[in-house]
């Protein structure tokens, strides 16, 4: 029953963590659609999670034409770093 | 709707994280019943989570009479430290 178990799933909510870390990744364009693709989340789930992160002051955004460009706040960046280290430790 | 939102809930599964960190806390007796009390989890949920952590080689136990005494493996200790730092960052 627990053969699929891994260390991440027991402690971390994987998708939100991956989204925050991905926004911090300089190799990904920080549009919600690109972040969704890179993390394997649906677009609507990604948008909803990013909205929660904006409410928590971890992410800010500004409009580029019709697209929304995301970036992390200082606090968002610190948390992304810390989650990223935790992922490494859990691997 | 999101007024109860906090930083921990979006990224971390709180109870498993707290249990691992609590086993690492030298001020708590490392019996499942004490860990349950310290983390505010039910006894049965605590026992089930600890069993998963044993399966993942994060926790080991030995019998002391009728009681089970828990301790972290090296890997468990590293993860507890890392999760604990993440909690601090999220606060």
Backbone of each chain as ProteinMPNN parsed JSONL, in Angstrom:
{"seq_chain_A": "XXXXXXXXXXXXXXXXXXXXXXXXXXXXXXXXXXXXXXXXXXXXXXXXXXXXXXXXXXXXXXXXXXXXXXXXXXXXXXXXXXXXXXXXXXX", "coords_chain_A": {"N_chain_A": [[0.809, -1.208, 0.0], [2.012, 1.151, 0.667], [3.944, 1.528, -1.173], [4.268, 3.477, -3.025], [4.911, 5.588, -1.57], [6.714, 8.509, -0.79], [9.364, 10.62, 0.447], [8.811, 13.294, 0.158], [6.036, 13.548, -0.138], [4.946, 13.006, 2.338], [5.496, 15.156, 3.996], [5.437, 17.624, 2.593], [3.368, 19.837, 0.685], [3.188, 19.219, -2.458], [2.673, 20.546, -5.023], [2.154, 23.415, -4.539], [4.647, 24.058, -3.391], [6.416, 23.462, -5.496], [5.584, 25.305, -7.392], [6.233, 27.8, -6.212], [9.018, 27.537, -6.048], [9.599, 27.298, -8.729], [8.885, 29.784, -9.78], [10.964, 31.157, -8.83], [12.984, 30.253, -10.376], [15.382, 31.12, -12.663], [15.399, 30.202, -15.23], [12.89, 29.782, -16.177], [10.181, 31.34, -17.839], [8.285, 33.752, -16.212], [5.373, 33.547, -16.405], [2.013, 32.712, -15.611], [1.054, 30.57, -17.247], [3.408, 29.349, -18.163], [4.582, 28.57, -15.789], [2.697, 26.751, -14.892], [3.008, 24.769, -16.837], [5.681, 23.998, -16.389], [5.532, 22.885, -13.871], [3.714, 20.902, -14.005], [1.094, 21.302, -13.22], [-2.442, 21.981, -13.514], [-3.635, 24.779, -15.425], [-5.666, 26.294, -14.157], [-5.531, 25.516, -11.471], [-2.939, 26.33, -10.88], [-3.177, 29.124, -11.193], [-4.946, 29.692, -9.133], [-3.442, 28.923, -6.867], [-1.302, 30.692, -7.095], [-2.64, 33.053, -6.697], [-3.256, 32.804, -3.979], [-0.679, 32.923, -2.965], [-0.016, 35.512, -3.662], [-1.793, 36.849, -1.988], [-0.583, 36.308, 0.396], [1.627, 37.824, 0.299], [3.898, 36.769, -0.963], [4.345, 36.629, -3.583], [4.433, 38.896, -6.297], [2.909, 40.716, -9.0], [3.025, 42.057, -12.309], [1.381, 43.606, -15.066], [2.11, 42.723, -18.364], [1.381, 43.894, -21.194], [-1.142, 41.82, -22.222], [-0.432, 39.846, -20.591], [0.486, 38.373, -17.455], [3.128, 39.012, -15.43], [5.105, 37.347, -13.153], [6.723, 37.821, -9.987], [8.875, 36.992, -7.203], [8.509, 38.168, -3.851], [10.787, 39.499, -1.351], [10.403, 37.974, 0.933], [9.072, 35.788, -0.205], [11.151, 34.786, -1.74], [13.002, 33.981, 0.19], [11.541, 31.935, 1.386], [11.196, 30.201, -0.773], [13.831, 29.39, -1.152], [14.341, 28.072, 1.236], [12.413, 26.006, 1.146], [13.326, 24.705, -1.081], [15.798, 23.741, -0.221], [14.85, 21.981, 1.694], [13.502, 20.147, 0.06], [15.748, 19.079, -1.273], [17.01, 17.822, 0.84], [15.153, 15.882, 1.391], [15.295, 14.182, -0.669]], "CA_chain_A": [[0.0, 0.0, 0.0], [2.786, 2.378, 0.779], [5.111, 1.433, -2.025], [4.405, 4.734, -3.759], [5.269, 6.604, -0.577], [8.041, 9.095, -0.818], [9.62, 11.512, 1.573], [8.209, 14.608, -0.033], [4.582, 13.533, 0.024], [4.496, 12.937, 3.728], [5.691, 16.426, 4.697], [5.253, 18.841, 1.793], [2.332, 19.9, -0.343], [4.159, 19.302, -3.538], [2.414, 21.522, -6.089], [2.462, 24.8, -4.155], [6.101, 24.214, -3.209], [7.07, 23.484, -6.813], [5.253, 26.568, -8.069], [7.039, 28.881, -5.644], [10.409, 27.315, -6.444], [9.693, 27.525, -10.177], [8.869, 31.235, -10.029], [12.31, 31.608, -8.479], [13.934, 29.663, -11.317], [15.622, 32.112, -13.71], [15.28, 29.607, -16.561], [11.483, 29.7, -16.595], [9.449, 32.593, -17.971], [7.376, 33.791, -15.073], [3.956, 33.714, -16.69], [1.29, 31.579, -15.025], [0.958, 29.41, -18.152], [4.713, 28.668, -18.191], [4.776, 27.948, -14.469], [1.821, 25.573, -14.891], [3.632, 23.749, -17.673], [6.917, 23.525, -15.762], [5.285, 22.15, -12.626], [2.744, 19.829, -14.252], [-0.217, 21.607, -12.636], [-3.374, 22.594, -14.463], [-3.564, 26.24, -15.42], [-6.579, 26.905, -13.171], [-4.987, 25.257, -10.128], [-1.772, 27.201, -10.746], [-3.635, 30.508, -10.992], [-5.536, 29.772, -7.789], [-2.366, 28.875, -5.878], [-0.537, 31.942, -7.193], [-3.45, 34.088, -6.04], [-3.056, 32.666, -2.528], [0.677, 33.404, -2.661], [-0.074, 36.975, -3.709], [-2.459, 37.296, -0.751], [0.36, 36.131, 1.504], [2.81, 38.672, 0.021], [5.067, 35.994, -1.386], [4.447, 36.837, -5.031], [3.786, 40.088, -6.855], [2.806, 40.575, -10.449], [2.612, 43.224, -13.08], [0.871, 43.296, -16.393], [2.904, 43.015, -19.56], [0.334, 43.749, -22.204], [-2.236, 41.024, -21.684], [0.095, 38.769, -19.759], [0.813, 38.708, -16.079], [4.485, 38.558, -15.136], [5.204, 37.13, -11.701], [8.025, 37.726, -9.328], [8.78, 36.75, -5.767], [8.94, 39.193, -2.907], [11.948, 39.03, -0.574], [9.944, 36.869, 1.787], [8.829, 34.658, -1.11], [12.449, 34.235, -2.152], [13.574, 33.258, 1.344], [10.786, 30.69, 1.583], [11.529, 29.315, -1.909], [15.161, 28.843, -0.883], [14.228, 27.143, 2.349], [11.686, 24.821, 0.665], [14.188, 24.029, -2.028], [16.761, 22.985, 0.589], [14.125, 20.863, 2.304], [13.335, 19.143, -1.01], [17.029, 18.409, -1.478], [17.246, 16.952, 2.004], [14.182, 14.789, 1.356], [15.479, 13.358, -1.874]], "C_chain_A": [[0.845, 1.263, 0.0], [3.987, 2.363, -0.152], [5.332, 2.719, -2.83], [4.858, 5.872, -2.843], [6.617, 7.228, -0.911], [8.146, 10.157, 0.26], [8.926, 12.855, 1.419], [6.734, 14.597, 0.335], [4.127, 13.531, 1.473], [4.56, 14.31, 4.41], [5.279, 17.673, 3.907], [4.056, 18.726, 0.872], [3.055, 20.217, -1.643], [3.903, 20.429, -4.543], [2.689, 22.967, -5.662], [3.967, 25.04, -3.976], [6.791, 24.339, -4.561], [6.793, 24.792, -7.543], [6.124, 27.697, -7.534], [8.497, 28.756, -6.083], [10.592, 27.636, -7.937], [9.672, 29.016, -10.514], [10.254, 31.809, -9.749], [13.377, 31.102, -9.447], [14.16, 30.618, -12.499], [15.459, 31.538, -15.119], [13.841, 29.472, -17.038], [10.934, 31.108, -16.766], [8.361, 32.625, -16.91], [5.954, 34.201, -15.415], [3.225, 32.509, -16.102], [1.236, 30.36, -15.942], [2.266, 28.625, -18.203], [4.986, 27.939, -16.882], [3.928, 26.678, -14.367], [2.487, 24.437, -15.661], [4.843, 23.126, -16.955], [6.662, 22.662, -14.53], [4.281, 21.013, -12.82], [1.413, 20.03, -13.549], [-1.151, 22.092, -13.743], [-3.234, 24.11, -14.35], [-4.44, 26.819, -14.307], [-6.085, 26.676, -11.74], [-3.786, 26.178, -9.864], [-2.192, 28.637, -10.441], [-4.198, 30.688, -9.583], [-4.44, 29.783, -6.721], [-1.549, 30.173, -5.9], [-1.312, 33.084, -6.536], [-3.289, 34.021, -4.518], [-1.674, 33.192, -2.135], [0.751, 34.932, -2.748], [-0.733, 37.518, -2.435], [-1.523, 37.234, 0.452], [1.631, 36.965, 1.314], [4.068, 37.885, -0.287], [5.365, 36.235, -2.865], [3.817, 38.18, -5.373], [3.718, 39.897, -8.368], [2.609, 41.935, -11.083], [2.261, 42.815, -14.502], [1.916, 43.643, -17.447], [1.957, 42.814, -20.721], [-0.802, 42.948, -21.588], [-1.727, 39.954, -20.733], [0.487, 39.287, -18.39], [2.195, 38.137, -15.804], [4.652, 38.5, -13.621], [6.622, 37.339, -11.204], [7.835, 37.521, -7.835], [9.139, 38.005, -4.993], [10.187, 38.664, -2.177], [11.568, 37.841, 0.304], [9.691, 35.612, 0.947], [10.128, 33.982, -1.507], [13.1, 33.449, -1.014], [12.872, 31.914, 1.533], [11.08, 29.7, 0.453], [12.873, 28.63, -1.657], [15.075, 27.754, 0.194], [13.477, 25.86, 1.933], [12.556, 24.002, -0.281], [15.244, 23.186, -1.291], [16.077, 21.785, 1.239], [13.873, 19.758, 1.279], [14.631, 18.379, -1.222], [17.297, 17.401, -0.365], [16.361, 15.711, 1.938], [14.447, 13.805, 0.224], [16.169, 12.03, -1.548]], "O_chain_A": [[0.474, 2.29, -0.569], [4.945, 3.107, 0.059], [6.449, 3.006, -3.26], [5.148, 6.977, -3.301], [7.555, 6.521, -1.278], [7.161, 10.538, 0.893], [8.509, 13.475, 2.397], [6.238, 15.493, 1.017], [3.036, 14.006, 1.788], [3.762, 14.593, 5.304], [4.828, 18.66, 4.489], [3.764, 17.654, 0.343], [3.476, 21.349, -1.88], [4.819, 21.181, -4.876], [3.4, 23.68, -6.37], [4.49, 26.086, -4.36], [7.641, 25.207, -4.756], [7.665, 25.324, -8.23], [6.691, 28.466, -8.31], [9.131, 29.746, -6.446], [11.619, 28.18, -8.342], [10.365, 29.456, -11.432], [10.665, 32.806, -10.343], [14.543, 31.484, -9.345], [13.227, 30.895, -13.253], [15.387, 32.289, -16.092], [13.6, 29.088, -18.183], [11.19, 31.978, -15.933], [7.615, 31.662, -16.731], [5.392, 35.099, -14.786], [3.764, 31.402, -16.098], [1.359, 29.23, -15.469], [2.255, 27.396, -18.276], [5.544, 26.842, -16.866], [4.373, 25.664, -13.83], [2.526, 23.296, -15.201], [5.004, 21.907, -16.918], [7.48, 21.81, -14.184], [4.028, 20.246, -11.891], [0.681, 19.071, -13.303], [-0.694, 22.559, -14.786], [-2.784, 24.643, -13.336], [-4.015, 27.726, -13.592], [-6.214, 27.56, -10.893], [-3.638, 26.728, -8.773], [-1.64, 29.283, -9.55], [-3.957, 31.703, -8.928], [-4.507, 30.566, -5.774], [-1.155, 30.684, -4.852], [-0.728, 33.965, -5.904], [-3.197, 35.052, -3.851], [-1.521, 33.831, -1.094], [1.491, 35.567, -1.997], [-0.287, 38.52, -1.875], [-1.655, 38.007, 1.4], [2.59, 36.83, 2.074], [5.171, 38.286, 0.084], [6.493, 36.062, -3.326], [2.791, 38.555, -4.806], [4.385, 39.029, -8.932], [2.085, 42.854, -10.455], [2.766, 41.834, -15.048], [2.521, 44.715, -17.42], [1.755, 41.69, -21.18], [-1.362, 43.336, -20.563], [-2.523, 39.231, -20.133], [0.776, 40.469, -18.201], [2.415, 36.932, -15.928], [4.38, 39.466, -12.908], [7.593, 37.068, -11.911], [6.784, 37.831, -7.275], [9.969, 38.804, -5.427], [10.584, 37.515, -2.371], [12.295, 36.853, 0.406], [10.055, 34.507, 1.348], [10.199, 32.756, -1.601], [13.676, 32.383, -1.234], [13.509, 30.896, 1.803], [11.2, 28.499, 0.695], [13.029, 27.437, -1.918], [15.657, 26.677, 0.068], [13.865, 24.759, 2.325], [12.522, 22.771, -0.276], [15.542, 22.061, -1.694], [16.656, 20.702, 1.322], [14.012, 18.574, 1.588], [14.614, 17.153, -1.338], [17.749, 16.283, -0.608], [16.758, 14.628, 2.368], [13.872, 12.717, 0.187], [16.401, 11.219, -2.445]]}, "seq_chain_B": "XXXXXXXXXXXXXXXXXXXXXXXXXXXXXXXXXXXXXXXXXXXXXXXXXXXXXXXXXXXXXXXXXXXXXXXXXXXXXXXXXXXXXXXXXXX", "coords_chain_B": {"N_chain_B": [[-12.869, 34.411, 2.747], [-10.297, 33.412, 2.756], [-9.208, 34.171, 5.127], [-8.251, 32.714, 7.207], [-6.016, 31.697, 6.25], [-2.642, 30.712, 6.36], [0.962, 30.908, 6.19], [2.163, 28.471, 6.59], [0.239, 26.51, 6.087], [-0.183, 26.493, 3.347], [2.053, 25.336, 2.163], [3.179, 23.264, 3.743], [2.528, 20.05, 5.21], [1.111, 20.078, 8.088], [0.83, 18.459, 10.523], [2.411, 15.967, 10.222], [4.954, 17.171, 9.904], [5.245, 18.524, 12.36], [5.258, 16.38, 14.121], [7.639, 14.992, 13.446], [9.53, 16.96, 14.066], [9.025, 17.232, 16.763], [9.781, 14.761, 17.811], [12.421, 15.101, 17.662], [12.851, 16.901, 19.623], [14.477, 17.52, 22.575], [13.174, 17.964, 24.926], [10.825, 16.591, 25.069], [9.374, 13.522, 26.046], [9.991, 10.634, 24.197], [7.709, 8.939, 23.509], [4.994, 7.55, 21.691], [2.486, 8.424, 22.752], [3.146, 10.753, 24.166], [4.19, 12.344, 22.176], [1.941, 12.646, 20.586], [0.346, 14.162, 22.325], [1.913, 16.485, 22.587], [1.832, 17.533, 20.027], [-0.774, 17.88, 19.43], [-2.183, 15.997, 17.981], [-4.383, 13.225, 17.292], [-4.008, 10.111, 19.07], [-4.165, 7.815, 17.444], [-3.799, 8.784, 14.836], [-1.241, 9.835, 15.107], [0.273, 7.513, 15.623], [-0.062, 6.196, 13.217], [1.18, 7.953, 11.409], [3.788, 7.93, 12.421], [4.436, 5.301, 11.904], [4.598, 5.388, 9.118], [6.819, 7.042, 8.907], [8.736, 5.397, 10.021], [8.784, 3.416, 8.075], [9.987, 4.858, 6.082], [12.518, 5.07, 6.977], [13.13, 7.188, 8.704], [12.601, 7.292, 11.314], [13.324, 5.324, 14.168], [12.593, 2.672, 16.503], [12.567, 1.357, 19.834], [11.563, -1.154, 22.14], [10.587, -0.366, 25.389], [9.986, -2.031, 27.996], [6.573, -2.147, 28.022], [6.288, -0.016, 26.453], [6.946, 2.04, 23.598], [9.834, 3.432, 22.494], [10.872, 6.194, 20.726], [13.236, 7.184, 18.222], [15.076, 9.488, 16.106], [16.505, 8.706, 12.949], [19.708, 9.389, 11.366], [19.112, 10.565, 8.918], [16.459, 11.282, 9.4], [16.888, 13.191, 11.352], [18.266, 15.191, 9.961], [16.252, 15.978, 8.187], [14.296, 16.859, 9.957], [15.57, 19.098, 10.987], [15.798, 20.691, 8.734], [13.083, 21.07, 8.044], [12.267, 22.402, 10.27], [13.687, 24.794, 10.078], [12.439, 25.756, 7.792], [9.835, 26.145, 8.759], [10.405, 28.246, 10.557], [11.116, 30.233, 8.77], [8.727, 30.617, 7.508], [7.16, 31.787, 9.347]], "CA_chain_B": [[-12.652, 32.971, 2.695], [-8.926, 32.992, 3.022], [-8.672, 34.91, 6.261], [-7.559, 31.779, 8.091], [-4.821, 31.261, 5.533], [-1.324, 31.12, 6.831], [2.031, 30.498, 5.295], [2.506, 27.069, 6.732], [-0.773, 25.613, 5.512], [-0.138, 26.402, 1.892], [3.199, 24.547, 1.686], [3.58, 22.13, 4.578], [1.53, 19.242, 5.91], [1.555, 20.507, 9.402], [0.95, 17.431, 11.576], [3.62, 15.137, 10.084], [6.147, 17.988, 10.172], [5.344, 18.783, 13.808], [5.62, 15.126, 14.804], [9.069, 14.733, 13.252], [10.276, 17.975, 14.821], [8.83, 16.969, 18.196], [10.618, 13.61, 18.198], [13.779, 15.653, 17.756], [12.891, 17.862, 20.73], [14.968, 16.798, 23.756], [12.335, 18.198, 26.1], [9.637, 15.726, 25.051], [9.601, 12.072, 26.089], [9.689, 10.166, 22.845], [6.71, 7.884, 23.378], [3.928, 8.031, 20.813], [1.426, 9.161, 23.468], [3.65, 12.094, 24.497], [4.315, 13.076, 20.903], [0.564, 12.997, 20.211], [-0.089, 15.243, 23.197], [2.684, 17.702, 22.301], [1.533, 18.065, 18.699], [-2.22, 18.061, 19.275], [-2.766, 14.999, 17.08], [-4.927, 12.069, 17.994], [-3.046, 9.037, 19.242], [-4.159, 6.861, 16.32], [-3.183, 9.46, 13.686], [0.192, 9.916, 15.409], [0.87, 6.182, 15.454], [-0.053, 5.889, 11.779], [2.224, 8.776, 10.773], [5.098, 7.441, 12.871], [4.691, 4.06, 11.166], [5.072, 5.777, 7.782], [8.19, 7.561, 9.049], [9.61, 4.225, 10.215], [8.93, 2.789, 6.748], [10.875, 5.714, 5.29], [13.815, 5.127, 7.676], [13.365, 8.481, 9.36], [12.394, 7.056, 12.746], [13.448, 3.943, 14.632], [12.008, 2.554, 17.841], [12.791, 0.106, 20.555], [10.625, -1.386, 23.221], [11.001, -0.222, 26.793], [8.849, -2.699, 28.64], [5.433, -2.171, 27.122], [6.239, 1.242, 25.695], [7.788, 2.118, 22.417], [10.602, 4.669, 22.567], [11.215, 6.586, 19.353], [14.302, 8.16, 17.959], [15.261, 9.775, 14.686], [17.735, 8.286, 12.278], [20.47, 10.558, 10.912], [18.335, 11.209, 7.863], [15.312, 11.905, 10.069], [17.355, 14.391, 12.057], [18.544, 16.233, 8.955], [14.984, 16.476, 7.653], [13.658, 17.627, 11.033], [16.26, 20.39, 11.062], [15.446, 21.449, 7.546], [11.671, 21.468, 8.159], [12.181, 23.369, 11.354], [14.135, 26.072, 9.504], [11.389, 26.221, 6.886], [8.772, 26.702, 9.618], [10.841, 29.549, 11.063], [11.069, 31.174, 7.656], [7.323, 30.841, 7.144], [6.426, 32.41, 10.458]], "C_chain_B": [[-11.229, 32.561, 3.079], [-8.343, 33.691, 4.241], [-7.917, 33.992, 7.222], [-6.24, 31.306, 7.482], [-3.564, 31.623, 6.306], [-0.254, 30.481, 5.956], [2.334, 29.016, 5.384], [1.534, 26.185, 5.956], [-0.682, 25.48, 4.002], [0.968, 25.451, 1.419], [3.461, 23.245, 2.451], [2.385, 21.355, 5.1], [1.891, 19.322, 7.39], [1.784, 19.366, 10.4], [2.188, 16.535, 11.396], [4.901, 15.92, 10.374], [6.339, 18.179, 11.671], [5.77, 17.522, 14.557], [7.119, 14.856, 14.666], [9.913, 15.699, 14.079], [10.183, 17.681, 16.327], [9.648, 15.765, 18.667], [12.065, 14.069, 18.386], [13.943, 16.603, 18.948], [13.32, 17.155, 22.016], [14.081, 16.994, 24.98], [11.067, 17.345, 26.119], [10.086, 14.279, 25.201], [9.149, 11.49, 24.772], [8.831, 8.902, 22.797], [5.598, 8.406, 22.483], [2.856, 8.851, 21.547], [1.861, 10.587, 23.816], [3.768, 12.965, 23.253], [2.924, 13.529, 20.434], [0.105, 14.204, 21.026], [0.603, 16.561, 22.802], [2.307, 18.331, 20.957], [0.037, 18.277, 18.465], [-2.852, 17.131, 18.247], [-3.45, 13.914, 17.914], [-3.844, 10.989, 18.089], [-2.996, 8.151, 17.996], [-3.533, 7.485, 15.065], [-1.659, 9.539, 13.878], [0.882, 8.581, 15.144], [0.984, 5.833, 13.971], [1.048, 6.682, 11.059], [3.62, 8.291, 11.164], [5.447, 6.144, 12.137], [5.204, 4.385, 9.75], [6.51, 6.283, 7.857], [9.182, 6.432, 9.323], [9.84, 3.533, 8.874], [9.907, 3.564, 5.866], [12.261, 5.848, 5.923], [14.141, 6.497, 8.239], [13.306, 8.328, 10.879], [12.691, 5.58, 13.027], [12.844, 3.875, 16.03], [12.553, 1.322, 18.514], [11.874, 0.04, 21.754], [11.29, -1.101, 24.56], [9.864, -0.798, 27.606], [7.705, -2.724, 27.644], [5.398, -0.939, 26.233], [7.248, 1.222, 24.56], [8.51, 3.462, 22.49], [11.12, 4.991, 21.169], [12.507, 7.366, 19.308], [14.473, 8.351, 16.463], [16.533, 9.112, 14.19], [18.507, 9.556, 11.883], [19.687, 11.325, 9.844], [17.112, 11.932, 8.453], [15.704, 13.205, 10.752], [17.643, 15.528, 11.082], [17.248, 16.838, 8.424], [14.252, 17.309, 8.709], [14.26, 19.024, 11.117], [15.828, 21.286, 9.896], [13.987, 21.932, 7.594], [11.504, 22.543, 9.223], [12.624, 24.761, 10.872], [13.085, 26.637, 8.559], [10.218, 26.814, 7.678], [9.162, 28.099, 10.108], [10.72, 30.611, 9.974], [9.631, 31.566, 7.332], [6.571, 31.651, 8.199], [6.203, 33.902, 10.2]], "O_chain_B": [[-11.005, 31.495, 3.653], [-7.123, 33.793, 4.377], [-7.045, 34.446, 7.964], [-5.458, 30.605, 8.124], [-3.451, 32.725, 6.843], [-0.533, 29.635, 5.107], [2.71, 28.382, 4.398], [1.934, 25.247, 5.267], [-1.067, 24.452, 3.445], [0.824, 24.824, 0.37], [3.909, 22.254, 1.874], [1.344, 21.94, 5.4], [2.85, 18.707, 7.856], [2.828, 19.319, 11.052], [2.947, 16.364, 12.35], [5.821, 15.404, 11.008], [7.443, 18.02, 12.192], [6.546, 17.588, 15.51], [7.79, 14.531, 15.646], [10.889, 15.299, 14.714], [11.153, 17.863, 17.063], [10.149, 15.752, 19.791], [12.821, 13.493, 19.168], [15.051, 17.052, 19.24], [12.604, 16.278, 22.502], [14.219, 16.271, 25.967], [10.315, 17.38, 27.093], [11.052, 13.852, 24.57], [8.065, 11.803, 24.281], [9.179, 7.925, 22.133], [5.292, 9.598, 22.518], [2.376, 9.856, 21.022], [1.055, 11.516, 23.77], [3.484, 14.162, 23.281], [2.756, 14.647, 19.949], [-0.456, 15.153, 20.479], [-0.038, 17.606, 22.698], [2.453, 19.54, 20.779], [-0.366, 18.794, 17.422], [-3.917, 17.424, 17.704], [-3.132, 13.719, 19.087], [-2.9, 10.96, 17.299], [-1.914, 7.778, 17.541], [-2.826, 6.808, 14.319], [-0.893, 9.336, 12.937], [1.941, 8.529, 14.52], [1.977, 5.259, 13.524], [1.754, 6.144, 10.207], [4.524, 8.247, 10.33], [6.606, 5.913, 11.79], [6.126, 3.738, 9.252], [7.323, 5.99, 6.98], [10.338, 6.504, 8.905], [10.957, 3.113, 8.57], [10.573, 2.985, 5.007], [13.082, 6.642, 5.464], [15.299, 6.915, 8.247], [13.879, 9.122, 11.625], [12.354, 4.704, 12.231], [12.613, 4.905, 16.664], [12.953, 0.361, 17.857], [11.467, 1.062, 22.305], [12.409, -1.54, 24.824], [8.879, -0.11, 27.872], [7.845, -3.261, 26.545], [4.55, -0.842, 25.346], [8.242, 0.496, 24.573], [7.868, 4.512, 22.54], [11.735, 4.148, 20.516], [12.835, 8.113, 20.231], [14.077, 7.507, 15.66], [17.51, 8.976, 14.926], [18.004, 10.666, 12.052], [19.611, 12.553, 9.864], [16.783, 13.048, 8.051], [14.96, 14.186, 10.735], [17.307, 16.683, 11.344], [17.151, 18.05, 8.232], [13.659, 18.34, 8.392], [13.544, 20.009, 11.295], [15.537, 22.47, 10.067], [13.696, 23.07, 7.226], [10.703, 23.467, 9.082], [12.012, 25.771, 11.218], [12.861, 27.847, 8.522], [9.678, 27.857, 7.31], [8.349, 29.023, 10.077], [10.283, 31.734, 10.224], [9.356, 32.698, 6.935], [5.468, 32.137, 7.949], [5.604, 34.588, 11.027]]}, "name": "protein", "num_of_chains": 2, "seq": "XXXXXXXXXXXXXXXXXXXXXXXXXXXXXXXXXXXXXXXXXXXXXXXXXXXXXXXXXXXXXXXXXXXXXXXXXXXXXXXXXXXXXXXXXXXXXXXXXXXXXXXXXXXXXXXXXXXXXXXXXXXXXXXXXXXXXXXXXXXXXXXXXXXXXXXXXXXXXXXXXXXXXXXXXXXXXXXXXXXXXX"}
